Amino acid sequence: MKKRRNLLLSLSGGLALFFLFFGAGVLWFGGTGQFLAFVNGKPLYLSPRHIDLGAHEAGTETTAIFKMTNLASREISIVGARTGCDCTLPEDMPIAIPPGKTVDLEIGVRLPRFESSYDQTVIFMVAEPNRLGMHPVRITATIPNPLPRPVAEPSPEVSDTEPTEDQPPQE
């Protein structure tokens, strides 16, 4: 009985230490995600990984804002970004992030005029300690009333028997 009680006390003490350590880490880093990224050896934390802009009118321009936090003990730099969309990316690359600091990354988004949804990925290239990291983020939106696609006017058919402006009448 005494062994069982000692085991329960040891387990509860271990759990209390774990939660104390975890809670202190979350408070120190400002959030669970940042703390878990640090514990897993990640040099930076990008939040959020997905932004849903909601419903917007066709052709609207809006902004998506991501936060990037340097968890490393050395400065890291955002050296570029790639996307397949018609987005406006930060122009002042490279962006240096000192240790422990957070920067806001604003991405201008021009939503399509003719589709009913928007789903794009932006990849930030970050010079991390000892490597070049690729960090994707996703931007989505819905366009509830897309404009109809313009229909091309059919070209008038040319008859073989009727004269055209550049051809004289045939006899």
SERO-340686 format. One record per residue: residue in three letters; x, y, z of N, C-alpha, C in turn. Coordinates in steps of 0.001 Angstrom, whole numbers. Layout:
residues N
{code=ala n.x=X n.y=Y n.z=Z ca.x=X ca.y=Y ca.z=Z c.x=X c.y=Y c.z=Z} .
...
END
This chain:
residues 171
{code=met n.x=816 n.y=-1197 n.z=0 ca.x=0 ca.y=0 ca.z=0 c.x=859 c.y=1261 c.z=0} .
{code=lys n.x=1959 n.y=1199 n.z=777 ca.x=2839 ca.y=2350 ca.z=874 c.x=3545 c.y=2587 c.z=-467} .
{code=lys n.x=3929 n.y=1500 n.z=-1192 ca.x=4576 ca.y=1631 ca.z=-2494 c.x=3635 c.y=2282 c.z=-3504} .
{code=arg n.x=2386 n.y=1881 n.z=-3414 ca.x=1391 ca.y=2430 ca.z=-4336 c.x=1197 c.y=3930 c.z=-4101} .
{code=arg n.x=1166 n.y=4305 n.z=-2851 ca.x=1010 ca.y=5714 ca.z=-2499 c.x=2225 c.y=6518 c.z=-2953} .
{code=asn n.x=3422 n.y=5976 n.z=-2764 ca.x=4642 ca.y=6659 ca.z=-3215 c.x=4653 c.y=6794 c.z=-4738} .
{code=leu n.x=4187 n.y=5770 n.z=-5437 ca.x=4132 ca.y=5818 ca.z=-6895 c.x=3157 c.y=6921 c.z=-7348} .
{code=leu n.x=1981 n.y=6991 n.z=-6739 ca.x=1006 ca.y=8027 ca.z=-7078 c.x=1545 c.y=9424 c.z=-6779} .
{code=leu n.x=2238 n.y=9585 n.z=-5664 ca.x=2831 ca.y=10873 ca.z=-5337 c.x=3912 c.y=11251 c.z=-6346} .
{code=ser n.x=4714 n.y=10283 n.z=-6752 ca.x=5765 ca.y=10550 ca.z=-7749 c.x=5162 c.y=10943 c.z=-9087} .
{code=leu n.x=4125 n.y=10211 n.z=-9503 ca.x=3459 ca.y=10532 ca.z=-10767 c.x=2814 c.y=11913 c.z=-10716} .
{code=ser n.x=2127 n.y=12211 n.z=-9644 ca.x=1476 ca.y=13523 ca.z=-9545 c.x=2523 c.y=14632 c.z=-9460} .
{code=gly n.x=3639 n.y=14396 n.z=-8807 ca.x=4717 ca.y=15385 ca.z=-8764 c.x=5323 c.y=15602 c.z=-10147} .
{code=gly n.x=5510 n.y=14502 n.z=-10884 ca.x=6042 ca.y=14598 ca.z=-12248 c.x=5091 c.y=15361 c.z=-13163} .
{code=leu n.x=3789 n.y=15062 n.z=-13047 ca.x=2801 ca.y=15788 ca.z=-13850 c.x=2759 c.y=17267 c.z=-13476} .
{code=ala n.x=2856 n.y=17552 n.z=-12200 ca.x=2849 ca.y=18949 ca.z=-11766 c.x=4061 c.y=19682 c.z=-12330} .
{code=leu n.x=5245 n.y=19048 n.z=-12312 ca.x=6438 ca.y=19662 ca.z=-12891 c.x=6292 c.y=19860 c.z=-14400} .
{code=phe n.x=5700 n.y=18861 n.z=-15072 ca.x=5491 ca.y=18964 ca.z=-16513 c.x=4586 c.y=20153 c.z=-16833} .
{code=phe n.x=3450 n.y=20257 n.z=-16151 ca.x=2527 ca.y=21354 ca.z=-16417 c.x=3108 c.y=22704 c.z=-16008} .
{code=leu n.x=3919 n.y=22726 n.z=-14974 ca.x=4592 ca.y=23954 ca.z=-14575 c.x=5562 c.y=24383 c.z=-15676} .
{code=phe n.x=6359 n.y=23433 n.z=-16183 ca.x=7305 ca.y=23714 ca.z=-17267 c.x=6556 c.y=24141 c.z=-18528} .
{code=phe n.x=5511 n.y=23400 n.z=-18881 ca.x=4736 ca.y=23704 ca.z=-20080 c.x=4076 c.y=25076 c.z=-19953} .
{code=gly n.x=3462 n.y=25355 n.z=-18831 ca.x=2810 ca.y=26649 ca.z=-18612 c.x=3800 c.y=27800 c.z=-18653} .
{code=ala n.x=4973 n.y=27605 n.z=-18050 ca.x=5996 ca.y=28655 ca.z=-18077 c.x=6480 c.y=28876 c.z=-19510} .
{code=gly n.x=6640 n.y=27805 n.z=-20260 ca.x=7066 ca.y=27922 ca.z=-21659 c.x=6038 c.y=28654 c.z=-22502} .
{code=val n.x=4766 n.y=28334 n.z=-22296 ca.x=3694 ca.y=29003 ca.z=-23045 c.x=3671 c.y=30489 c.z=-22706} .
{code=leu n.x=3803 n.y=30819 n.z=-21441 ca.x=3828 ca.y=32231 ca.z=-21043 c.x=5060 c.y=32938 c.z=-21603} .
{code=trp n.x=6213 n.y=32292 n.z=-21543 ca.x=7457 ca.y=32890 ca.z=-22011 c.x=7412 c.y=33178 c.z=-23514} .
{code=phe n.x=6916 n.y=32208 n.z=-24291 ca.x=6903 ca.y=32341 ca.z=-25746 c.x=5645 c.y=33015 c.z=-26276} .
{code=gly n.x=4659 n.y=33232 n.z=-25433 ca.x=3465 ca.y=33949 ca.z=-25861 c.x=2390 c.y=33091 c.z=-26481} .
{code=gly n.x=2538 n.y=31794 n.z=-26434 ca.x=1503 ca.y=30921 ca.z=-26976 c.x=1975 c.y=29484 c.z=-27073} .
{code=thr n.x=1008 n.y=28579 n.z=-27145 ca.x=1321 ca.y=27151 ca.z=-27224 c.x=2059 c.y=26815 c.z=-28518} .
{code=gly n.x=1605 n.y=27380 n.z=-29646 ca.x=2233 ca.y=27081 ca.z=-30931 c.x=3691 c.y=27483 c.z=-30973} .
{code=gln n.x=4003 n.y=28672 n.z=-30469 ca.x=5388 ca.y=29133 ca.z=-30452 c.x=6239 c.y=28262 c.z=-29546} .
{code=phe n.x=5712 n.y=27889 n.z=-28394 ca.x=6461 ca.y=27053 ca.z=-27469 c.x=6722 c.y=25677 c.z=-28074} .
{code=leu n.x=5708 n.y=25078 n.z=-28690 ca.x=5897 ca.y=23756 ca.z=-29296 c.x=6864 c.y=23816 c.z=-30477} .
{code=ala n.x=6832 n.y=24907 n.z=-31251 ca.x=7795 ca.y=25071 ca.z=-32346 c.x=9210 c.y=25130 c.z=-31788} .
{code=phe n.x=9412 n.y=25858 n.z=-30704 ca.x=10733 ca.y=25960 ca.z=-30088 c.x=11195 c.y=24603 c.z=-29555} .
{code=val n.x=10309 n.y=23900 n.z=-28859 ca.x=10654 ca.y=22587 ca.z=-28299 c.x=11029 c.y=21607 c.z=-29416} .
{code=asn n.x=10373 n.y=21724 n.z=-30576 ca.x=10660 ca.y=20841 ca.z=-31707 c.x=11851 c.y=21312 c.z=-32539} .
{code=gly n.x=12547 n.y=22352 n.z=-32101 ca.x=13751 ca.y=22804 ca.z=-32776 c.x=13513 c.y=23684 c.z=-33985} .
{code=lys n.x=12320 n.y=24215 n.z=-34145 ca.x=12022 ca.y=25105 ca.z=-35271 c.x=12561 c.y=26496 c.z=-34947} .
{code=pro n.x=13253 n.y=27141 n.z=-35896 ca.x=13800 ca.y=28465 ca.z=-35618 c.x=12778 c.y=29597 c.z=-35737} .
{code=leu n.x=11614 n.y=29310 n.z=-36338 ca.x=10618 ca.y=30366 ca.z=-36432 c.x=9219 c.y=29798 c.z=-36346} .
{code=tyr n.x=8298 n.y=30707 n.z=-36030 ca.x=6891 ca.y=30351 ca.z=-35914 c.x=6096 c.y=31283 c.z=-36808} .
{code=leu n.x=5332 n.y=30712 n.z=-37729 ca.x=4516 ca.y=31468 ca.z=-38681 c.x=3053 c.y=31244 c.z=-38331} .
{code=ser n.x=2318 n.y=32345 n.z=-38139 ca.x=942 ca.y=32231 ca.z=-37707 c.x=89 c.y=33290 c.z=-38387} .
{code=pro n.x=-1088 n.y=32961 n.z=-38799 ca.x=-1645 ca.y=31621 ca.z=-38969 c.x=-1090 c.y=30989 c.z=-40242} .
{code=arg n.x=-1278 n.y=29718 n.z=-40394 ca.x=-840 ca.y=29018 ca.z=-41606 c.x=-1904 c.y=29102 c.z=-42698} .
{code=his n.x=-3122 n.y=29429 n.z=-42305 ca.x=-4234 ca.y=29533 ca.z=-43264 c.x=-5105 c.y=30718 c.z=-42862} .
{code=ile n.x=-5375 n.y=31595 n.z=-43812 ca.x=-6294 ca.y=32711 ca.z=-43591 c.x=-7453 c.y=32563 c.z=-44555} .
{code=asp n.x=-8666 n.y=32531 n.z=-44003 ca.x=-9872 ca.y=32549 ca.z=-44825 c.x=-10392 c.y=33979 c.z=-44784} .
{code=leu n.x=-10345 n.y=34645 n.z=-45915 ca.x=-10762 ca.y=36043 ca.z=-45991 c.x=-12273 c.y=36206 c.z=-45979} .
{code=gly n.x=-13018 n.y=35104 n.z=-46086 ca.x=-14473 ca.y=35179 ca.z=-46073 c.x=-15032 c.y=35530 c.z=-47435} .
{code=ala n.x=-16230 n.y=36086 n.z=-47438 ca.x=-16913 ca.y=36421 ca.z=-48690 c.x=-16610 c.y=37859 c.z=-49081} .
{code=his n.x=-16240 n.y=38052 n.z=-50347 ca.x=-15946 ca.y=39377 ca.z=-50904 c.x=-16525 c.y=39469 c.z=-52303} .
{code=glu n.x=-16775 n.y=40670 n.z=-52746 ca.x=-17273 ca.y=40890 ca.z=-54103 c.x=-16184 c.y=40570 c.z=-55118} .
{code=ala n.x=-16608 n.y=40239 n.z=-56317 ca.x=-15683 ca.y=39907 ca.z=-57399 c.x=-14753 c.y=41077 c.z=-57680} .
{code=gly n.x=-13456 n.y=40785 n.z=-57841 ca.x=-12465 ca.y=41797 ca.z=-58173 c.x=-12003 c.y=42658 c.z=-57017} .
{code=thr n.x=-12442 n.y=42365 n.z=-55803 ca.x=-12077 ca.y=43150 ca.z=-54624 c.x=-10595 c.y=42982 c.z=-54296} .
{code=glu n.x=-9991 n.y=44045 n.z=-53789 ca.x=-8627 ca.y=43967 ca.z=-53267 c.x=-8698 c.y=44015 c.z=-51752} .
{code=thr n.x=-7963 n.y=43098 n.z=-51103 ca.x=-7955 ca.y=43026 ca.z=-49651 c.x=-6554 c.y=42653 c.z=-49186} .
{code=thr n.x=-6371 n.y=42503 n.z=-47889 ca.x=-5058 ca.y=42211 ca.z=-47328 c.x=-5131 c.y=41018 c.z=-46393} .
{code=ala n.x=-4125 n.y=40148 n.z=-46476 ca.x=-3950 ca.y=39038 ca.z=-45533 c.x=-2672 c.y=39332 c.z=-44744} .
{code=ile n.x=-2736 n.y=39209 n.z=-43421 ca.x=-1578 ca.y=39513 ca.z=-42579 c.x=-1157 c.y=38258 c.z=-41827} .
{code=phe n.x=116 n.y=37892 n.z=-42005 ca.x=717 ca.y=36764 ca.z=-41300 c.x=1761 c.y=37314 c.z=-40341} .
{code=lys n.x=1983 n.y=36617 n.z=-39234 ca.x=3004 ca.y=37001 ca.z=-38258 c.x=4101 c.y=35936 c.z=-38265} .
{code=met n.x=5358 n.y=36390 n.z=-38312 ca.x=6488 ca.y=35478 ca.z=-38271 c.x=7356 c.y=35856 c.z=-37075} .
{code=thr n.x=7583 n.y=34881 n.z=-36176 ca.x=8345 ca.y=35110 ca.z=-34953 c.x=9648 c.y=34329 c.z=-35019} .
{code=asn n.x=10763 n.y=34997 n.z=-34742 ca.x=12079 ca.y=34366 ca.z=-34715 c.x=12277 c.y=33719 c.z=-33347} .
{code=leu n.x=12371 n.y=32399 n.z=-33319 ca.x=12591 ca.y=31669 ca.z=-32071 c.x=14062 c.y=31323 c.z=-31877} .
{code=ala n.x=14897 n.y=31604 n.z=-32880 ca.x=16322 ca.y=31271 ca.z=-32818 c.x=17076 c.y=32315 c.z=-32001} .
{code=ser n.x=18306 n.y=31991 n.z=-31670 ca.x=19138 ca.y=32925 ca.z=-30913 c.x=19912 c.y=33858 c.z=-31845} .
{code=arg n.x=19778 n.y=33649 n.z=-33161 ca.x=20424 ca.y=34522 ca.z=-34144 c.x=19369 c.y=35123 c.z=-35056} .
{code=glu n.x=19751 n.y=36198 n.z=-35731 ca.x=18850 ca.y=36858 ca.z=-36668 c.x=18584 c.y=35940 c.z=-37859} .
{code=ile n.x=17318 n.y=35927 n.z=-38320 ca.x=16964 ca.y=35208 ca.z=-39541 c.x=16375 c.y=36217 c.z=-40516} .
{code=ser n.x=16381 n.y=35869 n.z=-41800 ca.x=15902 ca.y=36799 ca.z=-42827 c.x=14920 c.y=36129 c.z=-43752} .
{code=ile n.x=13855 n.y=36857 n.z=-44085 ca.x=12934 ca.y=36429 ca.z=-45128 c.x=13551 c.y=36954 c.z=-46416} .
{code=val n.x=14032 n.y=36041 n.z=-47261 ca.x=14772 ca.y=36465 ca.z=-48449 c.x=13913 c.y=36513 c.z=-49701} .
{code=gly n.x=12710 n.y=35963 n.z=-49648 ca.x=11846 ca.y=36012 ca.z=-50820 c.x=10528 c.y=35313 c.z=-50567} .
{code=ala n.x=9658 n.y=35387 n.z=-51562 ca.x=8358 ca.y=34724 ca.z=-51499 c.x=7937 c.y=34374 c.z=-52913} .
{code=arg n.x=7248 n.y=33265 n.z=-53065 ca.x=6742 ca.y=32828 ca.z=-54365 c.x=5269 c.y=32515 c.z=-54243} .
{code=thr n.x=4550 n.y=32847 n.z=-55296 ca.x=3121 ca.y=32578 ca.z=-55316 c.x=2658 c.y=32405 c.z=-56746} .
{code=gly n.x=1560 n.y=31724 n.z=-56915 ca.x=968 ca.y=31553 ca.z=-58237 c.x=-206 c.y=32480 c.z=-58450} .
{code=cys n.x=-446 n.y=33373 n.z=-57493 ca.x=-1607 ca.y=34259 ca.z=-57594 c.x=-1177 c.y=35670 c.z=-57954} .
{code=asp n.x=-2164 n.y=36516 n.z=-58166 ca.x=-1929 ca.y=37923 ca.z=-58465 c.x=-1894 c.y=38681 c.z=-57136} .
{code=cys n.x=-905 n.y=38346 n.z=-56293 ca.x=-789 ca.y=38938 ca.z=-54959 c.x=318 c.y=39984 c.z=-54956} .
{code=thr n.x=211 n.y=40934 n.z=-54035 ca.x=1281 ca.y=41904 ca.z=-53841 c.x=2040 c.y=41467 c.z=-52604} .
{code=leu n.x=3296 n.y=41143 n.z=-52792 ca.x=4131 ca.y=40670 ca.z=-51696 c.x=4940 c.y=41826 c.z=-51132} .
{code=pro n.x=5448 n.y=41674 n.z=-49895 ca.x=6281 ca.y=42739 ca.z=-49338 c.x=7456 c.y=43035 c.z=-50274} .
{code=glu n.x=7705 n.y=44319 n.z=-50544 ca.x=8741 ca.y=44708 ca.z=-51497 c.x=10113 c.y=44874 c.z=-50855} .
{code=asp n.x=10160 n.y=45046 n.z=-49561 ca.x=11430 ca.y=45336 ca.z=-48902 c.x=12163 c.y=44068 c.z=-48463} .
{code=met n.x=12299 n.y=43095 n.z=-49377 ca.x=13030 ca.y=41864 ca.z=-49083 c.x=14518 c.y=42128 c.z=-49260} .
{code=pro n.x=15390 n.y=41553 n.z=-48505 ca.x=15123 ca.y=40658 ca.z=-47382 c.x=14670 c.y=41436 c.z=-46144} .
{code=ile n.x=13874 n.y=40756 n.z=-45345 ca.x=13384 ca.y=41330 ca.z=-44095 c.x=14112 c.y=40612 c.z=-42962} .
{code=ala n.x=14878 n.y=41332 n.z=-42179 ca.x=15618 ca.y=40752 ca.z=-41060 c.x=14724 c.y=40726 c.z=-39824} .
{code=ile n.x=14745 n.y=39573 n.z=-39128 ca.x=13976 ca.y=39426 ca.z=-37892 c.x=14968 c.y=39132 c.z=-36766} .
{code=pro n.x=15133 n.y=40076 n.z=-35820 ca.x=16042 ca.y=39837 ca.z=-34696 c.x=15527 c.y=38699 c.z=-33807} .
{code=pro n.x=16404 n.y=38085 n.z=-33007 ca.x=15982 ca.y=37001 ca.z=-32116 c.x=14861 c.y=37434 c.z=-31177} .
{code=gly n.x=13828 n.y=36608 n.z=-31089 ca.x=12717 ca.y=36864 ca.z=-30188 c.x=11702 c.y=37878 c.z=-30672} .
{code=lys n.x=11884 n.y=38431 n.z=-31854 ca.x=10977 ca.y=39458 ca.z=-32367 c.x=9993 c.y=38875 c.z=-33377} .
{code=thr n.x=8883 n.y=39600 n.z=-33576 ca.x=7827 ca.y=39202 ca.z=-34507 c.x=7634 c.y=40314 c.z=-35529} .
{code=val n.x=7467 n.y=39922 n.z=-36798 ca.x=7149 ca.y=40893 ca.z=-37853 c.x=5809 c.y=40516 c.z=-38484} .
{code=asp n.x=5094 n.y=41533 n.z=-38946 ca.x=3851 ca.y=41323 ca.z=-39681 c.x=4168 c.y=41319 c.z=-41166} .
{code=leu n.x=3668 n.y=40322 n.z=-41879 ca.x=3861 ca.y=40217 ca.z=-43323 c.x=2519 c.y=40457 c.z=-43991} .
{code=glu n.x=2386 n.y=41604 n.z=-44665 ca.x=1133 ca.y=41947 ca.z=-45346 c.x=1195 c.y=41488 c.z=-46791} .
{code=ile n.x=159 n.y=40774 n.z=-47203 ca.x=57 ca.y=40320 ca.z=-48584 c.x=-1219 c.y=40911 c.z=-49159} .
{code=gly n.x=-1071 n.y=41708 n.z=-50199 ca.x=-2233 ca.y=42271 ca.z=-50886 c.x=-2815 c.y=41218 c.z=-51819} .
{code=val n.x=-4109 n.y=41032 n.z=-51752 ca.x=-4786 ca.y=39997 ca.z=-52540 c.x=-5831 c.y=40655 c.z=-53432} .
{code=arg n.x=-5765 n.y=40360 n.z=-54719 ca.x=-6801 ca.y=40801 ca.z=-55658 c.x=-7626 c.y=39571 c.z=-56009} .
{code=leu n.x=-8866 n.y=39570 n.z=-55567 ca.x=-9733 ca.y=38414 ca.z=-55787 c.x=-10200 c.y=38372 c.z=-57236} .
{code=pro n.x=-10432 n.y=37178 n.z=-57757 ca.x=-10816 ca.y=37051 ca.z=-59167 c.x=-12208 c.y=37613 c.z=-59430} .
{code=arg n.x=-12442 n.y=37954 n.z=-60688 ca.x=-13738 ca.y=38510 ca.z=-61079 c.x=-14704 c.y=37432 c.z=-61550} .
{code=phe n.x=-14169 n.y=36309 n.z=-62042 ca.x=-15018 ca.y=35349 ca.z=-62725 c.x=-15162 c.y=34006 c.z=-62014} .
{code=glu n.x=-14449 n.y=33755 n.z=-60924 ca.x=-14579 ca.y=32498 ca.z=-60202 c.x=-15359 c.y=32711 c.z=-58912} .
{code=ser n.x=-15850 n.y=31625 n.z=-58346 ca.x=-16623 ca.y=31746 ca.z=-57116 c.x=-15793 c.y=31440 c.z=-55871} .
{code=ser n.x=-14526 n.y=31045 n.z=-56066 ca.x=-13682 ca.y=30795 ca.z=-54907 c.x=-12243 c.y=31188 c.z=-55227} .
{code=tyr n.x=-11468 n.y=31354 n.z=-54165 ca.x=-10072 ca.y=31750 ca.z=-54266 c.x=-9303 c.y=30869 c.z=-53305} .
{code=asp n.x=-8255 n.y=30210 n.z=-53762 ca.x=-7448 ca.y=29331 ca.z=-52925 c.x=-6023 c.y=29355 c.z=-53466} .
{code=gln n.x=-5134 n.y=30041 n.z=-52761 ca.x=-3753 ca.y=30182 ca.z=-53221 c.x=-2783 c.y=29905 c.z=-52082} .
{code=thr n.x=-1563 n.y=29513 n.z=-52457 ca.x=-499 ca.y=29278 ca.z=-51492 c.x=644 c.y=30245 c.z=-51767} .
{code=val n.x=1152 n.y=30836 n.z=-50706 ca.x=2325 ca.y=31702 ca.z=-50774 c.x=3429 c.y=30989 c.z=-50006} .
{code=ile n.x=4626 n.y=30903 n.z=-50593 ca.x=5751 ca.y=30240 ca.z=-49935 c.x=6800 c.y=31286 c.z=-49598} .
{code=phe n.x=7061 n.y=31447 n.z=-48298 ca.x=8110 ca.y=32354 ca.z=-47839 c.x=9421 c.y=31584 c.z=-47766} .
{code=met n.x=10486 n.y=32156 n.z=-48332 ca.x=11819 ca.y=31558 ca.z=-48263 c.x=12594 c.y=32296 c.z=-47179} .
{code=val n.x=13042 n.y=31534 n.z=-46171 ca.x=13651 ca.y=32128 ca.z=-44992 c.x=15056 c.y=31575 c.z=-44802} .
{code=ala n.x=16032 n.y=32481 n.z=-44686 ca.x=17408 ca.y=32087 ca.z=-44384 c.x=17494 c.y=31844 c.z=-42886} .
{code=glu n.x=17376 n.y=30559 n.z=-42523 ca.x=17430 ca.y=30158 ca.z=-41125 c.x=18867 c.y=29749 c.z=-40804} .
{code=pro n.x=19197 n.y=29577 n.z=-39532 ca.x=20540 ca.y=29099 ca.z=-39213 c.x=20814 c.y=27761 c.z=-39914} .
{code=asn n.x=21825 n.y=27740 n.z=-40744 ca.x=22322 ca.y=26535 ca.z=-41432 c.x=21443 c.y=25993 c.z=-42545} .
{code=arg n.x=20403 n.y=26719 n.z=-42981 ca.x=19583 ca.y=26195 ca.z=-44082 c.x=18659 c.y=27278 c.z=-44633} .
{code=leu n.x=18090 n.y=26996 n.z=-45810 ca.x=17059 ca.y=27847 ca.z=-46400 c.x=15732 c.y=27136 c.z=-46196} .
{code=gly n.x=14841 n.y=27730 n.z=-45421 ca.x=13559 ca.y=27110 ca.z=-45110 c.x=12455 c.y=27618 c.z=-46018} .
{code=met n.x=11554 n.y=26727 n.z=-46382 ca.x=10373 ca.y=27078 ca.z=-47172 c.x=9164 c.y=26966 c.z=-46250} .
{code=his n.x=8409 n.y=28052 n.z=-46140 ca.x=7273 ca.y=28095 ca.z=-45220 c.x=6009 c.y=28504 c.z=-45970} .
{code=pro n.x=5150 n.y=27523 n.z=-46297 ca.x=3931 ca.y=27841 ca.z=-47047 c.x=2810 c.y=28344 c.z=-46142} .
{code=val n.x=2014 n.y=29252 n.z=-46694 ca.x=786 ca.y=29709 ca.z=-46047 c.x=-310 c.y=29683 c.z=-47103} .
{code=arg n.x=-1538 n.y=29561 n.z=-46658 ca.x=-2672 ca.y=29427 ca.z=-47579 c.x=-3653 c.y=30565 c.z=-47365} .
{code=ile n.x=-4154 n.y=31103 n.z=-48479 ca.x=-5148 ca.y=32179 ca.z=-48433 c.x=-6362 c.y=31710 c.z=-49225} .
{code=thr n.x=-7541 n.y=31749 n.z=-48589 ca.x=-8773 ca.y=31360 ca.z=-49271 c.x=-9818 c.y=32459 c.z=-49111} .
{code=ala n.x=-10770 n.y=32469 n.z=-50032 ca.x=-11897 ca.y=33405 ca.z=-49973 c.x=-12998 c.y=32867 c.z=-50868} .
{code=thr n.x=-14192 n.y=33402 n.z=-50684 ca.x=-15306 ca.y=33056 ca.z=-51564 c.x=-15828 c.y=34326 c.z=-52210} .
{code=ile n.x=-16274 n.y=34180 n.z=-53435 ca.x=-16864 ca.y=35291 ca.z=-54182 c.x=-18315 c.y=34875 c.z=-54442} .
{code=pro n.x=-19269 n.y=35371 n.z=-53637 ca.x=-20641 ca.y=34882 ca.z=-53742 c.x=-21333 c.y=35249 c.z=-55052} .
{code=asn n.x=-20982 n.y=36367 n.z=-55656 ca.x=-21638 ca.y=36810 ca.z=-56891 c.x=-20597 c.y=37087 c.z=-57973} .
{code=pro n.x=-19947 n.y=36040 n.z=-58495 ca.x=-18932 ca.y=36309 ca.z=-59515 c.x=-19567 c.y=36853 c.z=-60787} .
{code=leu n.x=-18813 n.y=37650 n.z=-61492 ca.x=-19291 ca.y=38189 ca.z=-62763 c.x=-19303 c.y=37064 c.z=-63799} .
{code=pro n.x=-20259 n.y=37092 n.z=-64727 ca.x=-20236 ca.y=36068 ca.z=-65770 c.x=-19051 c.y=36301 c.z=-66695} .
{code=arg n.x=-18476 n.y=35216 n.z=-67163 ca.x=-17352 ca.y=35333 ca.z=-68093 c.x=-17830 c.y=35991 c.z=-69378} .
{code=pro n.x=-17025 n.y=36917 n.z=-69907 ca.x=-17418 ca.y=37543 ca.z=-71165 c.x=-17422 c.y=36511 c.z=-72297} .
{code=val n.x=-18426 n.y=36624 n.z=-73146 ca.x=-18541 ca.y=35706 ca.z=-74288 c.x=-17957 c.y=36412 c.z=-75495} .
{code=ala n.x=-17061 n.y=35728 n.z=-76182 ca.x=-16442 ca.y=36311 ca.z=-77372 c.x=-17480 c.y=36372 c.z=-78486} .
{code=glu n.x=-17500 n.y=37493 n.z=-79170 ca.x=-18416 ca.y=37651 ca.z=-80298 c.x=-17979 c.y=36732 c.z=-81429} .
{code=pro n.x=-18916 n.y=35976 n.z=-82012 ca.x=-18515 ca.y=35115 ca.z=-83128 c.x=-18154 c.y=35969 c.z=-84344} .
{code=ser n.x=-17125 n.y=35547 n.z=-85050 ca.x=-16727 ca.y=36303 ca.z=-86233 c.x=-17700 c.y=35989 c.z=-87362} .
{code=pro n.x=-18059 n.y=36987 n.z=-88164 ca.x=-18999 ca.y=36731 ca.z=-89265 c.x=-18357 c.y=35777 c.z=-90274} .
{code=glu n.x=-19169 n.y=34853 n.z=-90719 ca.x=-18658 ca.y=33886 ca.z=-91692 c.x=-18612 c.y=34535 c.z=-93067} .
{code=val n.x=-17592 n.y=34215 n.z=-93799 ca.x=-17405 ca.y=34768 ca.z=-95137 c.x=-17897 c.y=33740 c.z=-96145} .
{code=ser n.x=-18779 n.y=34188 n.z=-97011 ca.x=-19314 ca.y=33298 ca.z=-98051 c.x=-18379 c.y=33304 c.z=-99251} .
{code=asp n.x=-18295 n.y=32158 n.z=-99932 ca.x=-17461 ca.y=32062 ca.z=-101124 c.x=-18077 c.y=32830 c.z=-102290} .
{code=thr n.x=-19365 n.y=33032 n.z=-102270 ca.x=-20031 ca.y=33662 ca.z=-103405 c.x=-20170 c.y=35162 c.z=-103253} .
{code=glu n.x=-20159 n.y=35673 n.z=-102022 ca.x=-20309 ca.y=37112 ca.z=-101827 c.x=-18945 c.y=37776 c.z=-101828} .
{code=pro n.x=-18834 n.y=38942 n.z=-102453 ca.x=-17544 ca.y=39634 ca.z=-102481 c.x=-17241 c.y=40253 c.z=-101111} .
{code=thr n.x=-15980 n.y=40337 n.z=-100811 ca.x=-15535 ca.y=41021 ca.z=-99594 c.x=-14842 c.y=42293 c.z=-100019} .
{code=glu n.x=-14470 n.y=43100 n.z=-99047 ca.x=-13853 ca.y=44385 ca.z=-99353 c.x=-12537 c.y=44230 c.z=-100100} .
{code=asp n.x=-11788 n.y=43186 n.z=-99765 ca.x=-10477 ca.y=43054 ca.z=-100415 c.x=-10495 c.y=42156 c.z=-101642} .
{code=gln n.x=-11656 n.y=41585 n.z=-101975 ca.x=-11755 ca.y=40741 ca.z=-103166 c.x=-12802 c.y=41336 c.z=-104144} .
{code=pro n.x=-12465 n.y=41410 n.z=-105419 ca.x=-13455 ca.y=41881 ca.z=-106401 c.x=-14492 c.y=40781 c.z=-106656} .
{code=pro n.x=-15676 n.y=41152 n.z=-107106 ca.x=-16699 ca.y=40128 ca.z=-107393 c.x=-16227 c.y=39180 c.z=-108494} .
{code=gln n.x=-16566 n.y=37909 n.z=-108330 ca.x=-16179 ca.y=36905 ca.z=-109350 c.x=-17248 c.y=36813 c.z=-110407} .
{code=glu n.x=-16839 n.y=36602 n.z=-111674 ca.x=-17792 ca.y=36476 ca.z=-112771 c.x=-17734 c.y=35121 c.z=-113387} .
END
